[in-house]
């Protein structure tokens, strides 16, 4: 297989974050570490530069310089000898290549790279050294490189059908009919969050809704669970998908597995806990292009820093909004403060650790209240305290900021309407 033009790739990655995200997997591959330890170290430097820099305001032009790369190398590898690195830095600095030519080469290169991996694994499976499930370990490296397009700098006001398809036609629909009518579909660009007190049923809500959305999603659904163990969350997802209690779920494991995968097409992905940080999330999204992203809990995403906690949280919510614009709808989950304890209808002021920063970034906010009355222990109380979504053809405009009750069935990890 032809050699990857590392100087040109590094030059492009220095200049544009999108290019870096699309090729980060190549720059961190173990075969690169064996082939050229210096380039591998410089790849780690690139990751550090982008991870520690606020990117939402960056221009697509020249962002980082060779001097930035050199200083970062000296920071991360203070004992390393600069002599082997200098010629490489010089090659990167002098590299000149058309973005379209590089895009075509990288696409072909990564296609061959993936094909090679598939061929090796297919041979291993045929010889009995691996099982068929090993194919799922192949990363999706074939992500087309996006070049600048002058004609796409402005939205198209000519094609009304395209406008309808993007903003009005149904997107990801909810299991709960009341949410479809009162809030509406989730579409690319939509960012919102739900908030509730601990032990109210936030994970159950997500399991109930996402297991339904997965049946018709156009791609994977990323659920970043950084509070509960992902394995525990997956059990809840399977229960919600099949609508059964745990003892029924595990009575016939093979049948439950088959039915779950048939329903959801194995679209719900739970990244490992250590990947719940800004840079890894961006890398996974650029690589796999999800249909929905969920952060549970969004306030705990790592990789942000600010002078005050409320400002850091605002940064996180601004970043989540940018992800929604670039990739797909984003749902966040956060805690409600002590003011929400035993309260049915939660409002703006019940969001924990925020004055207006979190609320200002959201297109929609759903508060889930819970009464202290034991006779209402299986009832939850929804309040759409914010709703800027366009809704669907079956929308109920009178309930855009409505309040209504639903039933929680924790034994099967589902919510149900009373209707």
C-alpha positions in Angstrom: 0.0 0.0 0.0 1.3 3.5 -0.9 3.0 5.6 1.8 0.9 8.2 3.5 2.2 11.7 2.7 2.6 12.6 6.4 4.1 16.2 5.9 1.1 17.2 3.7 -1.4 15.6 6.2 0.2 17.3 9.2 0.2 20.6 7.4 -3.5 20.3 6.6 -4.2 19.2 10.2 -2.4 22.3 11.6 -4.5 24.5 9.4 -8.0 23.1 9.9 -9.6 21.3 12.8 -12.1 19.5 10.6 -9.2 17.9 8.7 -7.6 16.9 11.9 -10.7 15.3 13.3 -11.2 13.3 10.1 -7.7 12.0 10.1 -6.9 11.8 13.9 -7.2 8.0 13.8 -4.4 7.8 11.2 -2.1 10.0 13.3 -2.6 7.9 16.4 -2.5 4.4 14.8 -0.1 1.9 16.4 1.4 1.1 13.0 2.5 4.8 12.8 4.2 4.5 16.2 6.2 1.6 14.9 6.9 3.2 11.5 7.9 6.6 12.8 8.0 7.4 16.5 8.7 11.0 15.7 5.6 11.4 13.6 3.6 9.6 16.2 4.8 12.0 18.9 4.0 14.9 16.7 0.5 13.4 16.3 0.1 13.5 20.0 1.2 17.2 19.9 -1.5 18.0 17.3 -4.1 16.3 19.6 -2.9 18.4 22.5 -3.0 21.6 20.5 -6.6 21.1 19.4 -7.8 19.7 22.7 -6.6 22.7 24.7 -7.7 25.4 22.3 -11.2 26.8 22.0 -12.2 25.8 18.5 -15.7 27.2 17.9 -14.4 30.6 17.1 -11.5 29.5 14.9 -11.3 30.5 11.3 -10.8 27.8 8.7 -7.4 29.3 7.6 -4.0 28.9 9.1 -4.5 28.3 12.8 -1.4 26.7 14.3 2.2 27.3 13.1 5.3 25.1 13.0 6.5 27.1 16.1 3.3 26.0 17.9 4.0 22.4 17.1 7.7 22.7 18.1 6.9 24.3 21.5 4.2 21.7 22.2 6.7 18.9 21.4 9.2 20.5 23.9 6.4 20.7 26.4 5.2 17.1 26.1 8.6 15.6 25.6 11.0 17.8 27.6 13.8 15.1 27.6 13.6 14.3 23.9 16.3 15.3 21.4 15.0 17.9 19.0 17.6 17.0 16.3 15.5 14.2 14.7 12.4 16.4 14.8 13.7 19.5 13.0 14.0 17.9 9.5 10.4 16.6 9.9 9.1 20.0 11.0 10.9 21.5 8.0 9.2 19.0 5.6 5.8 19.8 7.2 6.4 23.6 6.8 7.4 23.3 3.1 4.6 20.8 2.2 2.3 22.2 -0.5 -0.6 20.2 -1.8 -4.1 21.0 -3.2 -6.8 20.3 -0.7 -8.8 18.4 -3.4 -5.9 16.3 -4.4 -5.1 15.5 -0.7 -8.8 14.7 -0.1 -8.9 12.2 -3.0 -5.7 10.5 -1.9 -6.8 10.2 1.8 -10.1 8.8 0.8 -8.5 6.2 -1.4 -5.8 5.5 1.2 -8.3 4.9 4.1 -10.5 2.8 1.8 -7.6 0.5 1.1 -6.5 0.6 4.8 -10.0 -0.6 5.8 -10.1 -3.1 3.0 -6.8 -4.6 4.2 -8.1 -4.9 7.8 -11.3 -6.6 6.5 -9.3 -9.0 4.4 -7.0 -10.0 7.3 -9.9 -10.5 9.7 -11.9 -12.4 7.0 -8.9 -14.8 6.7 -8.7 -15.2 10.4 -12.4 -15.9 10.6 -12.2 -18.4 7.8 -9.3 -20.2 9.5 -11.1 -20.2 12.9 -8.7 -17.9 14.6 -11.4 -15.3 15.1 -15.2 -15.3 15.5 -17.5 -13.3 13.1 -18.0 -10.6 15.8 -14.4 -9.6 15.3 -15.5 -7.6 12.2 -17.1 -5.0 14.5 -13.6 -4.0 15.7 -12.8 -2.4 12.4 -12.9 1.3 12.8 -14.8 3.4 10.3 -11.9 5.3 8.7 -13.6 6.1 5.4 -14.8 9.6 6.2 -14.9 11.9 3.2 -12.7 14.9 3.5 -14.6 18.2 3.3 -13.0 20.9 1.3 -14.1 24.5 1.3 -17.0 25.2 -1.1 -17.7 28.9 -1.9 -21.1 28.0 -3.1 -22.1 26.5 0.2 -21.2 29.4 2.4 -24.8 30.6 2.4 -28.0 28.6 2.8 -30.1 27.9 -0.3 -33.3 30.0 -0.3 -34.3 28.6 -3.7 -35.1 25.0 -2.8 -38.2 25.1 -0.6 -38.5 21.3 -0.7 -35.0 21.0 0.8 -35.9 23.5 3.4 -39.0 21.5 4.3 -37.0 18.3 4.4 -34.5 19.7 6.8 -36.7 21.8 9.1 -40.3 20.6 8.9 -40.4 16.9 7.9 -40.3 14.5 10.8 -36.9 13.8 12.4 -36.3 11.5 15.3 -39.7 10.9 16.9 -40.3 10.1 20.5 -41.9 6.9 22.0 -44.2 9.2 24.1 -46.9 10.6 21.8 -47.3 13.6 24.1 -43.6 14.6 23.4 -44.2 14.3 19.7 -47.2 16.6 19.9 -45.9 19.1 22.5 -42.2 19.2 21.6 -41.8 17.6 18.2 -39.1 15.7 16.3 -35.4 16.2 17.0 -33.4 17.4 13.9 -29.8 18.3 13.2 -29.0 21.6 14.9 -31.4 20.9 17.9 -29.8 21.0 21.3 -31.8 20.6 24.5 -31.6 19.0 27.9 -33.7 17.4 30.6 -33.2 18.1 34.2 -34.5 16.4 37.4 -33.5 15.5 40.9 -31.5 12.3 41.6 -33.5 9.1 41.7 -36.3 10.6 39.5 -35.9 8.4 36.4 -33.6 10.3 34.0 -31.8 7.1 32.8 -35.1 5.3 32.5 -36.4 8.2 30.4 -33.4 8.0 28.1 -33.6 4.2 27.8 -37.3 4.4 27.0 -37.0 7.0 24.3 -33.6 6.1 22.7 -34.6 2.4 22.3 -37.5 3.6 20.2 -35.5 6.2 18.2 -32.9 3.5 17.4 -35.5 1.6 15.3 -35.6 4.3 12.7 -32.4 6.3 13.1 -30.2 6.9 10.1 -27.0 6.1 11.9 -25.5 5.2 15.3 -26.8 6.8 18.5 -24.0 7.8 20.9 -24.9 7.6 24.6 -22.0 9.0 26.7 -22.8 7.6 30.2 -20.4 9.2 32.7 -22.4 8.6 35.8 -23.6 5.0 35.8 -21.6 2.1 34.6 -22.3 1.6 30.8 -23.0 -2.1 31.3 -25.8 -1.2 33.7 -27.2 1.3 31.3 -27.1 -1.2 28.5 -29.3 -3.6 30.5 -31.8 -0.8 31.0 -31.7 -0.1 27.2 -32.4 -3.8 26.4 -35.3 -3.9 28.9 -36.8 -0.8 27.4 -36.5 -2.1 23.9 -38.2 -5.4 24.7 -40.5 -4.0 27.4 -39.7 -6.8 29.8 -38.5 -7.2 33.4 -34.9 -8.2 34.2 -35.8 -11.8 35.2 -37.6 -12.3 31.8 -34.7 -10.7 30.0 -32.1 -13.2 31.3 -34.3 -16.2 31.1 -33.3 -16.7 27.5 -30.2 -14.6 26.8 -29.7 -15.7 23.2 -33.3 -14.8 22.3 -33.2 -11.5 24.1 -30.0 -10.6 22.3 -31.5 -11.5 18.9 -34.7 -9.6 19.6 -32.8 -6.5 20.8 -30.5 -6.4 17.8 -33.4 -6.9 15.4 -35.3 -4.0 16.9 -32.5 -1.5 17.3 -30.1 -2.7 14.6 -27.4 -2.4 17.3 -27.4 1.3 16.7 -27.1 2.4 20.3 -23.4 2.8 21.2 -22.0 3.4 24.7 -18.5 4.6 24.6 -16.2 3.7 27.5 -16.1 6.1 30.4 -12.6 7.3 29.7 -13.8 8.6 26.3 -16.2 11.1 27.9 -13.9 14.0 27.1 -14.1 16.8 24.6 -11.5 15.7 22.2 -12.4 12.0 22.0 -16.1 12.9 21.6 -15.3 15.2 18.7 -13.1 12.5 17.1 -15.7 9.8 17.4 -18.4 12.1 15.9 -16.2 13.1 13.0 -15.4 9.5 12.3 -18.8 7.8 12.7 -21.3 10.6 12.0 -24.0 9.7 14.6 -27.7 10.3 14.2 -28.1 11.4 17.8 -25.7 12.3 20.7 -26.7 11.9 24.4 -24.7 13.2 27.4 -25.6 11.7 30.7 -24.4 13.7 32.6 -23.4 16.6 30.4 -22.0 18.8 33.2 -19.3 16.1 33.8 -17.8 16.2 30.2 -14.0 16.7 30.7 -11.7 19.0 28.8 -13.0 22.4 29.7 -11.7 25.1 32.0 -12.9 28.5 33.1 -12.4 30.9 36.1 -15.8 29.9 37.6 -17.8 26.7 37.6 -20.8 28.4 36.0 -18.7 29.8 33.2 -17.1 26.3 32.5 -20.6 24.8 32.4 -21.6 27.5 29.9 -18.6 26.5 27.7 -19.8 22.9 27.8 -23.3 23.8 26.7 -22.0 26.1 23.9 -19.8 23.3 22.7 -22.8 20.8 22.7 -24.8 23.3 20.7 -21.9 23.5 18.1 -21.9 19.6 17.9 -25.6 19.7 17.2 -25.1 22.1 14.3 -22.2 20.1 12.8 -23.5 16.6 13.3 -26.9 15.7 14.7 -29.3 16.5 17.5 -27.8 16.5 21.0 -29.6 15.7 24.3 -28.0 16.6 27.6 -29.0 15.5 31.1 -28.2 17.5 34.2 -29.4 17.7 37.8 -32.0 19.9 39.2 -31.1 21.8 42.4 -32.4 21.5 45.9 -35.3 23.8 45.0 -36.8 21.1 42.9 -37.1 18.5 45.7 -40.6 17.2 45.9 -41.7 19.7 43.2 -44.0 18.7 40.3 -43.4 21.4 37.8 -39.8 22.4 37.4 -38.8 25.7 36.0 -35.7 27.6 34.7 -34.7 28.4 38.2 -34.5 24.7 39.2 -31.5 23.9 36.9 -28.5 23.2 39.1 -25.3 25.3 39.1 -26.5 27.8 36.5 -28.0 31.3 36.4 -28.7 31.6 32.7 -25.7 30.1 30.9 -27.1 26.6 30.4 -30.6 27.8 29.7 -29.5 30.3 27.1 -27.8 27.7 24.9 -30.7 25.2 24.8 -33.5 25.0 22.1 -35.6 23.1 24.5 -35.7 22.2 28.2 -37.7 19.4 29.8 -38.1 19.4 33.6 -39.1 16.1 35.2 -40.8 16.6 38.5 -41.6 14.0 41.2 -44.1 14.4 44.1 -43.4 13.3 47.6 -46.9 11.9 47.8 -46.6 8.1 48.0 -49.8 7.6 46.0 -48.1 9.4 43.1 -44.8 7.5 43.3 -45.2 6.1 39.7 -46.2 9.4 38.2 -43.8 12.0 36.8 -44.6 15.6 35.8 -43.2 17.1 32.6 -42.8 20.8 32.0 -41.4 22.2 28.8 -39.9 25.4 30.3 -38.3 26.2 27.0 -39.2 25.1 23.4 -37.9 26.7 20.3 -38.4 23.7 18.0 -40.6 23.9 14.9 -42.7 20.8 15.8 -44.4 18.5 13.4 -47.6 18.2 11.5 -49.4 16.8 14.6 -48.0 19.6 16.9 -50.3 21.0 19.6 -49.4 24.7 19.7 -51.2 25.2 23.0 -48.8 22.8 24.7 -45.5 24.2 23.4 -44.7 25.1 27.0 -47.1 22.6 28.5 -47.3 20.7 31.8 -48.6 17.2 31.9 -48.3 13.9 33.8 -46.9 10.6 32.6 -46.4 7.1 34.1 -43.0 5.6 34.9 -42.6 1.8 34.8 -39.1 1.3 36.2 -39.4 -2.5 36.1 -39.3 -2.4 32.3 -37.4 0.9 32.0 -40.2 2.7 30.2 -42.4 5.8 30.4 -46.0 5.8 29.2 -48.6 8.4 28.5 -51.8 8.3 30.5 -53.8 8.7 27.3 
